[in-house]
Amino acid sequence: MIDAVAGASAAKGSSRTCEQPISERLGGEQPTGEQANPRHLPKPTTDSQQLAAEAPNAARPLRALVIGYGSPIRGDDAIGPLVADRLEARFAADPALGDGVEVQARHILTAEIVDDLVRAERVVFIDAAADLKPGEVRCCRLAPDTATLSTMAHFHDPRELLAWCAALYQRTPKAWLVSAGGADWGYASYSLSATAQGAVEPMIAEILALIPASG
């Protein structure tokens, strides 16, 4: 976004043991049928069964993650989400091209994105830029930068999110920022100036060049 502000999961478990065997608590008889697995006690589950049950909910590793962000009501600042939408439509039309690629369109970058970043081999951020000539496209490599840490919980810099990846997960994906200079920042709902519109396809070309072919 043009107004960029320089900006864990916890697992818990419990264990429980019964000092008195079930057979003794049932009057010394060996429990059978329903007694063997009372409804209020969990049925025994092997590790493999547990993993299989959790597998559908496991986060899938990504070949690439593309995140377009910007305000949808500030003219050319909407180019990030709009390019993301265009890319998503292209991947839907060509599943092989989009295999293993996730596309997100957002108004701002928020802290929970870190959980998505850490799953990706590479990440491409898309944004508008006020420091570029209108219509000019720029691609730059990003690195984690703790100097960009924000005090705002809902507004972060891409480099800050990469720094969180490194701190929380000890790994960061390769990352780039593809941006384009805007010409009009006035009120408009998902509408770009002709100059910014001309930068959309060049931006898509830059992004696709950063994503290796699947397989």
N, C-alpha and C positions, 0 to 999 in steps of 0.2 A: 504494500500500500504506500501511497505517497506520504502519508502521515505516520510512517512507521515509528513505533515507540521502542527505544532500546530496552528491551526486556532482558507414584511408586506403588508401586503396588504393594499391599501387605497380605500375606497369607497367614491364616490362622487355623489351628486344628486342636483337637483335644483327644486325649486317650482315656479309656475307662476300663477298669478291671473289676471282676466280681470275686470277692474273697471266698464266697461259698459256692460250690458247684451247683449247677441247676438240679442235678439228680437228688442232692441232699435237701434242697429247698422244696422239692416236690415229694418229699416223704421217702426218699431213698430209691424210688423207682426210676428206671432209665427212661428218659423222655423219648417219645416217639411221635411221628406225624406232626400235628400242629404244635405239640408241646416242645418238640425239638427246635422249632423256630417260632416262639411266641411273637405275636404281631408287634409288640412294643420293643423287640430286639431286632437289630439289623441282620439280614441274612448274610452269611459269610460271602465275601467276594474276593476272587483272586486278583493279583496285580494285573494280569492280562485282561481280565474282564473289566476292571476299573479303567484301564487305559482305553479299551475299546469303547466304553461308554462315554468317555470324555473326548474321544477323537473328533466327533463331528463339531464340537465347539472349539477345537484348537485353532488358533490363528494360522492361516496359511502363509508361508513365506512368499514374498513378492519379488518378481524379477525387477520391477520398477514401480515406484509410487510417484504420481504426478499430482501436484496440488496447485490449483489456480486460485488466487485470493485477491480480493479488492472489494470496494464498495459498489454495490449495484446501482446506486442512485447518484454517483458522482462522475457522470460522463465516462471518459476514457479510463477511469480507475476500475471500471468493470471488465477490462480486457482480460484479466486473469481468469475469473470464473467463466467468461464466455469462450475463451480458448479451451479451457478444460471441458466444457460442454461439447465443443466441436470435436475434440479428441475422443471423448467417450463415444460419440455417435460413430466416429470412424472405426474405433475398435469393435463396436457392436456389429458393424457391417463386415468386418474382417476379423473374426475371432482368432485366427492364427497370429495376426499382428498384435492383438491385445492380450494374448495369453500370458498370464502371470503379471499383468499390469493393472494397477488400481488407480482410478482417477477420482479426485475430490475437487469440488468447487466450494469455496468458503468465502465468507465476508472478511474474516480475520483469522489469524493463526492462534490457536488455543493450546493449552498445555497438554491435553489428552492426545494430541497428534503424536507425541513422543512414542506412544505404544505402537503406532502405525509405522513410524520412521524406522524403528529398530527391526521390523520384519522385512524391510526392503534392502535389496542389494544396492540400489541407487535411487535417488530422489531428485525430481526436478520441480522447483518452485516456479510459478508464473506470476508476474506482477507488472503493474504499470510503473513508469519511472518519470519523475519530474526533472531529473538532471540530464535527460537525453533529448536530442533533437526530435521533435514530433515525427513519429513514424519510424524512427531508428530502432533497430533490434540489437540487443546485447545479450551475450551469454557469458556468465562468469562462474568459476568454480567457487564453492563455499567451503569453509572450514569451521569447526566449532570455535566459538568466541565467547568466553565468559564476560567480556567487557560489555556485551550487549544485553546483559541480564536486566529484565524489566521488573518493576515493582507492581505492575498491573497483572492481575491473575488471568485476564482474558484477552491479552494483546501482546504477542511475542514476535521477535525477530527470528528468521530461519536459523541463523547462526547460534542463537540462544538455544533453540530446540535441539540442535545438533550437540551442543555442549551438555545438555541434559541427558541425551543418549549416552554420551561417553561417561558421564558421572553415574548414571543409574544402571546401565547395562554393559559398560566397558566395551562398547563398540559403536561405530557410527557408519552410516551408509555413505557412499560417494554421493555428493550433492552439488547441484548447480542451480543458478537463478537465471531464468530467461525472462528478460523484461523488454518493454517497448516504451518509447517516449509518447506521451499523450499530448493532444492539442487542445482539448476542451475538458475542463473539470467541473463544469456547471451541473445543475440538476438535470438528470435524465435517468430513466429506468431501463437498465440493460440496453442502452443505446450508445453506440460509439460514433465518434466523428469519422468522416471519410478518411482522414489521415491515419487514425488508429485502425480502422477497418482494413486498410491496406497492409498493416503489419501482422495481421492474424495468420495468414498462410506462411510467411517467413518464420514466425514464431513456432508454428507447428512443425515446420521442416527442421528447425534447430532441435526441438524436443525429440523428434523421432530419431535424429542422428545420435542422440545421447542414450537411446535405448537399444541394446544389442538384440539381434534377432533371436527368437526363442528356439530351443533345441540345440 
